[in-house]
Amino acid sequence: MTSRTPIRDRDRGRGRNHNRRAARPAVLAVLAAAAVLLSGCSASETGHDRSSGTSHEGGRGSRGGNPAPAPAQGAPGTADRADGKAGGEDDGRRTEAPPADYLSTFALDVDTASWGYARRTLADGNLPDPRTVRPEEFVNSFRQDYRQPDGNGFSVTVDGARTDAADWSLMRVGLATRAGIGHDRRPPAALTFVVDISGSMAEPGRLDLVRKSLDLMTDRLRGDDSVAVVAFSGEARTRLPMTRLDGNRKRVHEVVDRLRPTDSTNVEAGVTRGYDTAVEGRRAGATNRVVLLSDALANTGTTSADALLERIDGARRDHGITLFGVGVGSDYNDAFMERLVDKGDGHTVYVSDEEEARRVFCDELPAQVELRARDAKAQVSFDPRNVERFRLIGYDNRRVADDSFRDDSVDGGEVGPGHTVTALYAVRLRLGASGHVATATVRWLDPDGRSPHEESGRVEASALTGAGWEQAAPRFQVTVAAAYLASSLRERGGGWEAVPGAVGLGRLSEITARLAERTEDPEVRQLSEAVRDARRLSN
């Protein structure tokens, strides 16, 4: 796996921009993902806790091609006062826009596979490889309470709380899109499932879980949806060309049931044949996806992601075909899968049992069938009058150069309906800070007309200097707890600076156990169990 750059403080005068996604590891299949991705689930299965939070919203506008960074206060050129008001008189604290090193920019394409794999590894009695721990994927694996926007686009929520570290606070930037139009009204889907049937997939919880997931998907998809199946081991073969499900479900089940593990793993052959099949069976007006289901343990053919990236990127640009990865197995090449899926403008998830597969298919992946936004990016501008230092927690491979924020030729993330994205910042305020601290702006392209839009939200110093994080709203506490667990697991690998205010695993175990009881959320219960396992294994 490739080593990752540790998050660094960004001090005034540093002026460091991060280029878009330094080689992002990616690989995993999303076969199951697509299954439910396009299938419908009842409201009780998909309902998230989305009660209104503290939302700070700015004005919306369509801005084209201007590469200037986001201003500290909404519209370009607007003077900013310490009391948060745009005023005409000069109070000695006016600024047109923050210096470049007070900006932070990243793409909105966040996976969750790192959390799923870490949880499985801990449950099996092992500490995860620190290189596979991505804090932003831990943070984004839990439900949030951000307000949904009234129309298309995003709502922006910015809040925060103190930590136990002197002068350090944590600031949460939350973005949310409106829920989807429903299973019956969405566009038809054309899904190509690329299934790993190599010898390593014989382990329980791999190919058997894939087959069950595909059968579930086949029964839930609509009759006007289409599926194709490509299987690969040492070589790849199309087991089912693109086929409408109406009248053909039995045929699909038979193809799936005949999938059996064989020998080596030639991911190159599988992905290449999968994309050829997807291009041949592409349907105009449909959601065209390649879904890769694998442990990503390539051992024959091209075993690095580099040779496959051009093929994946070309299909995305020329045909609008995106890639989803679903990872399985206790031994899983997370880095390889993530890098492939990143190039395919998709997402990676990790599933270890039927319950998790059902949640992925009914809850997470359906949000990726439709699109609310293309090439979505976020930029946070910090007010240098009140902020001494700040750090974005994670997102190492998703950074975008600050001056590319409004360059719509620079790739961003694809975001579906009912989706949330969370970014957590460590912020050190100046002595006596008051008033405006930061403005978060999200920019995206309309999925159909590709016109640009923006939405902003802001936060004041009082939100970051009031109560401590353990007294904050439950969902904020869950976010921080997930980040602290990830920080603890990453520290073992060296080259990683702990998140300010991090508490020990013993204390964190007490906090997450309390949160699990308070929220009655099974996913928070899993977080509590993972913290407990990490504490036991670290002793």
C-alpha positions as CSV (number, residue, x, y, z in Angstrom):
1,M,0.0,0.0,0.0
2,T,1.1,3.5,-0.5
3,S,2.1,5.5,2.5
4,R,0.0,8.6,3.3
5,T,1.0,12.1,4.0
6,P,0.2,13.1,7.6
7,I,-2.1,16.0,8.2
8,R,-0.2,19.2,8.9
9,D,-0.9,22.4,10.6
10,R,-1.3,25.3,8.2
11,D,0.3,28.4,9.7
12,R,0.1,31.8,8.4
13,G,2.9,32.3,5.9
14,R,3.0,28.7,5.0
15,G,1.0,29.1,1.9
16,R,0.8,25.4,1.1
17,N,-1.8,24.1,-1.4
18,H,-2.5,20.4,-1.8
19,N,-3.0,19.0,-5.2
20,R,-6.1,16.9,-6.0
21,R,-5.9,13.5,-4.4
22,A,-2.3,12.4,-4.2
23,A,-2.5,8.8,-5.4
24,R,-5.5,7.5,-3.7
25,P,-5.7,3.8,-3.0
26,A,-8.8,2.3,-4.2
27,V,-10.2,-1.0,-5.2
28,L,-13.2,-2.9,-3.9
29,A,-16.3,-4.0,-5.5
30,V,-19.7,-2.7,-5.1
31,L,-21.8,-5.4,-6.4
32,A,-23.9,-5.6,-3.4
33,A,-23.8,-1.9,-3.3
34,A,-25.5,-1.5,-6.6
35,A,-28.0,-4.1,-5.6
36,V,-29.7,-2.0,-3.2
37,L,-28.3,1.0,-4.6
38,L,-31.0,1.0,-7.1
39,S,-33.5,-1.0,-5.2
40,G,-36.1,0.5,-3.0
41,C,-36.3,0.2,0.8
42,S,-39.1,1.1,3.2
43,A,-38.9,4.4,5.0
44,S,-38.3,2.6,8.2
45,E,-35.2,1.0,6.7
46,T,-33.7,4.2,5.2
47,G,-34.8,6.9,7.7
48,H,-31.9,8.9,9.1
49,D,-31.8,11.2,12.1
50,R,-32.1,14.5,10.3
51,S,-33.6,16.7,12.9
52,S,-32.7,20.3,12.4
53,G,-29.3,21.3,13.6
54,T,-27.6,24.7,13.9
55,S,-27.5,25.8,10.3
56,H,-25.7,28.9,9.1
57,E,-26.6,29.5,5.4
58,G,-25.4,32.2,3.1
59,G,-26.7,33.2,-0.3
60,R,-26.7,31.0,-3.4
61,G,-25.4,32.0,-6.7
62,S,-24.1,30.6,-10.0
63,R,-20.6,31.7,-10.6
64,G,-18.6,30.7,-13.6
65,G,-14.9,30.1,-14.0
66,N,-13.7,32.6,-11.4
67,P,-10.6,31.1,-9.8
68,A,-10.6,33.5,-6.8
69,P,-10.8,31.8,-3.4
70,A,-14.0,31.9,-1.4
71,P,-14.3,35.3,0.5
72,A,-14.5,35.3,4.3
73,Q,-18.1,36.6,4.1
74,G,-20.3,35.4,1.3
75,A,-20.0,37.6,-1.8
76,P,-16.7,38.6,-3.4
77,G,-15.2,41.9,-2.2
78,T,-17.6,42.2,0.8
79,A,-15.9,43.8,3.8
80,D,-16.0,41.7,7.0
81,R,-16.4,43.1,10.5
82,A,-15.5,41.4,13.7
83,D,-19.1,41.4,14.8
84,G,-20.0,39.4,11.7
85,K,-21.7,42.3,10.0
86,A,-20.8,43.7,6.6
87,G,-20.2,47.3,7.3
88,G,-19.2,50.4,5.5
89,E,-17.0,52.1,8.1
90,D,-13.4,51.1,8.6
91,D,-13.0,49.6,12.0
92,G,-9.4,48.5,11.4
93,R,-10.4,44.8,11.1
94,R,-11.7,44.8,7.5
95,T,-10.5,42.2,5.0
96,E,-11.5,41.5,1.4
97,A,-10.5,37.9,1.5
98,P,-8.2,35.7,3.7
99,P,-4.6,35.1,2.6
100,A,-4.1,31.9,0.6
101,D,-2.8,30.0,3.6
102,Y,-6.1,30.5,5.4
103,L,-8.0,28.4,2.9
104,S,-8.7,24.7,2.9
105,T,-10.2,23.0,-0.2
106,F,-11.2,19.4,-0.8
107,A,-13.4,17.2,-3.1
108,L,-16.7,15.7,-1.8
109,D,-16.1,12.1,-2.7
110,V,-15.9,10.3,0.7
111,D,-15.9,6.6,1.1
112,T,-16.6,4.4,4.1
113,A,-14.6,1.3,3.4
114,S,-11.8,2.2,5.8
115,W,-14.2,2.2,8.8
116,G,-15.8,-1.0,7.8
117,Y,-12.5,-2.8,7.3
118,A,-11.1,-1.5,10.6
119,R,-14.2,-2.5,12.5
120,R,-14.0,-6.1,11.0
121,T,-10.2,-6.3,11.8
122,L,-10.7,-5.2,15.4
123,A,-13.6,-7.6,15.9
124,D,-11.3,-10.4,14.6
125,G,-8.8,-9.6,17.4
126,N,-6.2,-7.6,15.4
127,L,-5.3,-3.9,15.2
128,P,-5.7,-2.5,11.6
129,D,-2.7,-1.5,9.6
130,P,-2.3,2.3,10.3
131,R,-2.0,2.9,6.6
132,T,-5.6,1.7,6.0
133,V,-7.0,4.1,8.6
134,R,-8.5,7.2,7.0
135,P,-10.1,9.5,9.6
136,E,-12.6,11.2,7.2
137,E,-14.1,7.7,6.4
138,F,-14.6,7.0,10.0
139,V,-16.3,10.4,10.5
140,N,-18.5,10.0,7.5
141,S,-19.7,6.5,8.4
142,F,-22.3,7.8,10.9
143,R,-25.7,9.4,10.6
144,Q,-25.9,13.2,11.0
145,D,-28.6,15.7,11.8
146,Y,-28.0,18.3,9.2
147,R,-31.0,20.1,7.8
148,Q,-31.8,19.1,4.2
149,P,-32.1,21.9,1.6
150,D,-35.6,22.8,0.3
151,G,-34.5,22.3,-3.3
152,N,-31.6,20.8,-5.3
153,G,-28.1,21.4,-4.1
154,F,-26.8,21.5,-0.5
155,S,-27.4,22.9,2.9
156,V,-24.3,24.0,4.9
157,T,-24.1,23.5,8.6
158,V,-21.0,24.8,10.6
159,D,-20.7,24.2,14.4
160,G,-18.0,23.4,16.9
161,A,-16.9,22.9,20.5
162,R,-13.9,23.2,22.8
163,T,-11.4,20.4,23.4
164,D,-9.3,19.7,26.5
165,A,-6.2,20.9,24.7
166,A,-5.4,24.5,25.5
167,D,-6.7,27.0,22.9
168,W,-7.9,24.2,20.5
169,S,-11.4,23.7,19.4
170,L,-13.0,21.3,16.9
171,M,-15.1,22.7,14.1
172,R,-17.6,20.5,12.0
173,V,-18.6,21.4,8.5
174,G,-21.7,19.5,7.4
175,L,-23.1,19.3,3.9
176,A,-26.4,17.7,3.0
177,T,-28.5,17.1,-0.1
178,R,-32.3,16.6,-0.4
179,A,-33.7,13.1,-0.3
180,G,-34.3,11.2,-3.5
181,I,-37.5,10.9,-5.6
182,G,-38.1,7.3,-4.8
183,H,-37.4,3.9,-6.2
184,D,-40.4,3.9,-8.6
185,R,-39.6,7.3,-10.1
186,R,-35.8,7.2,-10.6
187,P,-34.2,6.6,-14.0
188,P,-33.6,3.0,-15.0
189,A,-30.3,1.4,-14.1
190,A,-27.8,-0.5,-16.3
191,L,-25.4,-2.2,-13.9
192,T,-22.4,-4.4,-14.8
193,F,-21.3,-6.6,-11.9
194,V,-17.6,-7.5,-12.0
195,V,-17.3,-10.4,-9.6
196,D,-14.0,-11.8,-8.2
197,I,-14.1,-15.6,-8.2
198,S,-10.4,-16.2,-7.5
199,G,-9.3,-18.8,-4.9
200,S,-9.0,-16.2,-2.1
201,M,-12.8,-15.6,-2.5
202,A,-13.5,-19.1,-1.2
203,E,-13.1,-17.9,2.4
204,P,-16.5,-17.6,4.2
205,G,-17.9,-14.1,4.0
206,R,-16.5,-13.5,0.5
207,L,-18.0,-15.1,-2.6
208,D,-20.9,-16.6,-0.6
209,L,-21.8,-13.1,0.6
210,V,-21.5,-11.7,-2.9
211,R,-23.9,-14.3,-4.3
212,K,-26.5,-13.6,-1.6
213,S,-26.2,-9.9,-2.3
214,L,-26.6,-10.3,-6.0
215,D,-29.7,-12.4,-5.5
216,L,-31.1,-9.8,-3.2
217,M,-30.5,-7.1,-5.8
218,T,-32.0,-9.1,-8.6
219,D,-35.3,-9.4,-6.7
220,R,-35.4,-5.8,-5.8
221,L,-34.5,-4.0,-9.0
222,R,-37.3,-2.9,-11.3
223,G,-38.2,-4.8,-14.5
224,D,-36.9,-2.0,-16.7
225,D,-33.4,-2.1,-15.0
226,S,-30.7,-4.1,-16.7
227,V,-27.7,-6.1,-15.4
228,A,-24.7,-7.8,-16.8
229,V,-22.3,-10.2,-15.0
230,V,-18.6,-10.5,-15.6
231,A,-16.6,-13.1,-13.5
232,F,-12.8,-13.1,-13.3
233,S,-10.0,-15.1,-11.7
234,G,-6.9,-15.8,-13.9
235,E,-8.9,-14.5,-16.9
236,A,-12.3,-12.8,-17.3
237,R,-15.4,-13.9,-19.0
238,T,-18.8,-12.3,-19.5
239,R,-21.3,-14.6,-17.9
240,L,-24.3,-12.5,-18.7
241,P,-24.5,-9.6,-21.3
242,M,-26.6,-6.6,-20.5
243,T,-30.1,-8.0,-19.9
244,R,-33.4,-6.4,-19.0
245,L,-34.7,-7.9,-15.7
246,D,-38.3,-8.0,-16.9
247,G,-38.9,-11.7,-17.6
248,N,-35.3,-12.7,-17.0
249,R,-34.8,-12.7,-13.2
250,K,-34.6,-16.5,-13.1
251,R,-31.8,-16.4,-15.7
252,V,-29.9,-13.9,-13.6
253,H,-30.3,-16.1,-10.5
254,E,-29.0,-19.1,-12.3
255,V,-25.9,-17.2,-13.5
256,V,-25.2,-15.9,-10.0
257,D,-25.7,-19.4,-8.4
258,R,-23.1,-20.9,-10.8
259,L,-20.3,-18.5,-9.6
260,R,-17.7,-20.6,-7.9
261,P,-14.1,-19.8,-6.7
262,T,-11.3,-21.0,-9.0
263,D,-7.6,-19.9,-9.0
264,S,-5.6,-16.6,-9.2
265,T,-6.8,-13.0,-9.1
266,N,-6.4,-10.9,-12.3
267,V,-8.1,-7.7,-11.5
268,E,-6.8,-6.1,-14.7
269,A,-8.6,-8.7,-16.8
270,G,-11.8,-8.3,-14.8
271,V,-12.0,-4.5,-14.8
272,T,-11.1,-4.4,-18.5
273,R,-13.7,-6.9,-19.5
274,G,-16.2,-5.3,-17.2
275,Y,-15.8,-1.9,-18.8
276,D,-16.0,-3.4,-22.3
277,T,-19.3,-5.1,-21.4
278,A,-20.6,-1.9,-19.8
279,V,-19.8,0.2,-22.9
280,E,-21.4,-2.3,-25.2
281,G,-24.5,-2.5,-23.1
282,R,-24.7,1.2,-22.2
283,R,-28.3,2.6,-22.1
284,A,-29.0,6.2,-22.9
285,G,-31.0,7.9,-20.2
286,A,-30.1,5.2,-17.7
287,T,-27.7,5.2,-14.7
288,N,-24.7,3.3,-16.1
289,R,-22.4,1.7,-13.4
290,V,-19.7,-0.8,-13.1
291,V,-19.8,-2.5,-9.7
292,L,-16.6,-4.3,-8.6
293,L,-16.9,-6.9,-5.9
294,S,-13.6,-8.2,-4.7
295,D,-11.0,-8.6,-2.0
296,A,-8.7,-6.7,-4.4
297,L,-5.8,-9.1,-3.8
298,A,-4.4,-9.0,-7.3
299,N,-1.6,-11.5,-8.0
300,T,-1.6,-12.0,-11.7
301,G,-1.8,-9.7,-14.7
302,T,-1.1,-6.1,-13.9
303,T,-1.1,-5.9,-10.1
304,S,-0.9,-2.1,-9.7
305,A,-3.7,0.3,-10.2
306,D,-1.8,2.5,-12.7
307,A,-2.5,0.4,-15.8
308,L,-6.2,0.4,-15.2
309,L,-6.7,4.1,-14.4
310,E,-6.7,5.4,-18.0
311,R,-9.4,2.8,-19.1
312,I,-11.6,3.7,-16.1
313,D,-11.2,7.5,-16.6
314,G,-11.9,7.2,-20.3
315,A,-15.2,5.4,-19.7
316,R,-16.2,8.0,-17.2
317,R,-15.5,10.9,-19.4
318,D,-16.7,9.4,-22.7
319,H,-19.7,7.4,-21.6
320,G,-20.6,8.6,-18.1
321,I,-19.9,5.2,-16.6
322,T,-18.8,5.3,-13.0
323,L,-17.3,2.7,-10.7
324,F,-18.4,1.4,-7.3
325,G,-16.3,-0.9,-5.2
326,V,-17.5,-3.4,-2.6
327,G,-14.8,-4.9,-0.5
328,V,-15.1,-8.2,1.2
329,G,-12.8,-10.6,3.2
330,S,-10.6,-10.3,6.3
331,D,-7.6,-9.9,4.0
332,Y,-8.4,-7.0,1.8
333,N,-6.3,-4.6,-0.4
334,D,-8.0,-1.4,0.6
335,A,-5.4,0.9,-1.1
336,F,-5.8,-0.7,-4.5
337,M,-9.6,-0.6,-4.5
338,E,-9.8,3.0,-3.3
339,R,-7.5,4.2,-6.1
340,L,-9.5,2.5,-8.8
341,V,-12.8,3.8,-7.6
342,D,-11.4,7.3,-7.1
343,K,-10.6,7.4,-10.8
344,G,-14.0,6.1,-11.6
345,D,-15.8,8.9,-9.7
346,G,-17.4,6.3,-7.4
347,H,-17.3,5.2,-3.8
348,T,-16.0,2.2,-1.9
349,V,-17.8,0.3,0.9
350,Y,-16.8,-2.7,2.9
351,V,-19.2,-5.5,3.9
352,S,-18.5,-8.4,6.3
353,D,-21.9,-10.0,6.9
354,E,-25.4,-10.1,5.6
355,E,-26.7,-7.4,8.0
356,E,-24.1,-5.0,6.8
357,A,-24.7,-5.9,3.2
358,R,-28.4,-5.2,3.6
359,R,-27.6,-1.8,5.2
360,V,-25.3,-0.9,2.4
361,F,-27.8,-1.9,-0.3
362,C,-30.8,-0.4,1.3
363,D,-29.4,2.6,2.9
364,E,-26.1,3.9,1.4
365,L,-25.9,2.8,-2.2
366,P,-29.4,3.8,-3.3
367,A,-28.3,7.4,-2.7
368,Q,-25.8,7.0,-5.6
369,V,-28.3,6.0,-8.3
370,E,-29.5,9.5,-8.8
371,L,-27.2,12.5,-8.7
372,R,-27.7,15.8,-7.0
373,A,-24.3,17.3,-7.9
374,R,-21.3,16.7,-10.1
375,D,-17.7,17.8,-9.4
376,A,-18.6,19.0,-5.9
377,K,-15.9,20.7,-3.9
378,A,-15.8,22.5,-0.6
379,Q,-13.6,25.4,0.5
380,V,-13.4,26.8,4.0
381,S,-11.9,30.2,4.5
382,F,-10.7,31.1,8.0
383,D,-10.6,34.6,9.3
384,P,-6.9,35.4,10.1
385,R,-8.0,38.0,12.7
386,N,-9.4,35.3,14.9
387,V,-7.7,32.1,13.8
388,E,-4.0,31.3,14.5
389,R,-3.8,27.8,13.1
390,F,-6.1,25.1,11.7
391,R,-5.9,21.5,10.5
392,L,-8.3,19.5,8.4
393,I,-8.5,16.0,9.9
394,G,-7.9,13.5,7.2
395,Y,-8.9,14.0,3.5
396,D,-5.2,13.6,2.7
397,N,-6.0,12.2,-0.8
398,R,-8.9,14.5,-1.5
399,R,-7.2,17.9,-1.2
400,V,-7.7,20.3,-4.1
401,A,-5.4,23.3,-4.8
402,D,-7.1,26.3,-3.3
403,D,-7.1,28.3,-6.6
404,S,-8.9,25.4,-8.4
405,F,-12.0,25.7,-6.3
406,R,-13.9,27.6,-9.0
407,D,-12.1,25.9,-11.9
408,D,-14.9,23.6,-13.0
409,S,-12.5,21.6,-15.2
410,V,-10.9,20.2,-12.0
411,D,-12.5,17.0,-10.9
412,G,-14.6,17.0,-7.7
413,G,-17.0,14.5,-6.2
414,E,-20.3,13.0,-7.4
415,V,-23.0,13.4,-4.7
416,G,-26.4,11.6,-4.6
417,P,-29.7,12.5,-2.9
418,G,-30.0,12.3,0.9
419,H,-26.3,12.3,1.2
420,T,-24.2,14.0,3.9
421,V,-20.5,14.9,3.9
422,T,-18.7,15.9,7.1
423,A,-15.3,17.6,7.5
424,L,-13.8,18.0,11.0
425,Y,-11.2,20.8,11.6
426,A,-8.9,21.4,14.6
427,V,-8.9,25.2,15.1
428,R,-6.6,27.2,17.4
429,L,-8.1,30.7,18.0
430,R,-6.2,33.8,18.8
431,L,-6.4,35.2,22.3
432,G,-9.6,37.2,22.8
433,A,-11.1,36.0,19.5
434,S,-14.6,37.1,18.8
435,G,-16.9,37.3,15.9
436,H,-16.4,35.5,12.5
437,V,-14.2,32.5,12.5
438,A,-14.8,30.7,9.2
439,T,-17.0,30.5,6.1
440,A,-17.6,27.2,4.4
441,T,-18.7,27.2,0.7
442,V,-19.7,24.2,-1.4
443,R,-19.6,24.5,-5.2
444,W,-21.1,22.0,-7.6
445,L,-22.4,21.5,-11.1
446,D,-26.0,20.8,-11.9
447,P,-26.1,17.1,-13.0
448,D,-28.1,17.9,-16.2
449,G,-27.1,21.4,-17.4
450,R,-23.8,21.4,-15.6
451,S,-24.4,25.0,-14.5
452,P,-22.3,26.0,-11.4
453,H,-23.9,26.8,-8.0
454,E,-22.7,27.7,-4.6
455,E,-24.0,27.7,-1.0
456,S,-22.2,29.0,2.1
457,G,-22.4,28.8,5.9
458,R,-20.4,30.5,8.6
459,V,-19.5,30.1,12.3
460,E,-18.7,32.5,15.1
461,A,-16.1,32.2,17.8
462,S,-18.7,31.8,20.5
463,A,-19.7,28.4,18.9
464,L,-16.1,27.2,19.4
465,T,-15.4,28.6,22.8
466,G,-18.5,27.6,24.7
467,A,-19.2,24.1,26.0
468,G,-16.7,21.3,25.7
469,W,-17.3,18.6,23.0
470,E,-18.6,16.1,25.6
471,Q,-21.5,18.5,26.3
472,A,-22.3,19.1,22.6
473,A,-25.2,17.5,20.7
474,P,-25.0,13.7,20.5
475,R,-24.2,13.6,16.7
476,F,-21.4,16.1,17.2
477,Q,-20.0,13.9,19.9
478,V,-20.2,10.8,17.7
479,T,-18.2,12.7,15.0
480,V,-15.5,13.6,17.4
481,A,-15.3,10.1,19.0
482,A,-14.9,8.5,15.5
483,A,-12.1,11.0,14.7
484,Y,-10.3,10.3,18.1
485,L,-10.5,6.5,17.5
486,A,-9.1,6.9,14.0
487,S,-6.3,9.2,15.4
488,S,-5.4,6.6,18.0
489,L,-5.2,3.8,15.4
490,R,-3.2,6.0,13.0
491,E,-0.6,7.1,15.6
492,R,0.7,3.5,15.8
493,G,2.2,3.9,12.3
494,G,4.2,7.0,13.1
495,G,4.3,10.2,11.0
496,W,0.9,11.2,12.4
497,E,0.1,14.1,14.7
498,A,-2.8,13.3,17.1
499,V,-6.0,15.2,16.9
500,P,-5.9,18.0,19.6
501,G,-7.7,17.1,22.8
502,A,-7.7,13.3,22.0
503,V,-8.8,11.3,25.1
504,G,-7.4,7.9,25.9
505,L,-9.2,4.8,24.7
506,G,-10.4,4.0,28.2
507,R,-12.2,7.4,28.5
508,L,-13.4,7.1,24.9
509,S,-14.9,3.7,25.6
510,E,-17.0,5.3,28.4
511,I,-18.1,8.1,26.2
512,T,-19.1,6.0,23.3
513,A,-20.9,3.5,25.5
514,R,-23.0,6.4,26.8
515,L,-23.6,7.7,23.3
516,A,-24.8,4.2,22.2
517,E,-27.4,4.2,24.9
518,R,-28.5,7.7,24.4
519,T,-28.9,7.5,20.6
520,E,-30.1,3.9,20.5
521,D,-28.3,3.7,17.1
522,P,-26.9,0.3,16.1
523,E,-24.1,2.1,14.2
524,V,-23.0,4.0,17.3
525,R,-23.1,0.7,19.2
526,Q,-20.6,-0.6,16.7
527,L,-18.4,2.4,17.3
528,S,-18.5,1.7,21.0
529,E,-17.6,-2.0,20.5
530,A,-14.7,-1.0,18.2
531,V,-13.3,1.4,20.8
532,R,-13.6,-1.3,23.4
533,D,-11.8,-3.8,21.1
534,A,-9.0,-1.3,20.3
535,R,-8.5,-0.6,24.0
536,R,-8.2,-4.3,24.8
537,L,-5.8,-4.9,21.9
538,S,-3.6,-1.9,22.7
539,N,-2.9,-3.0,26.2
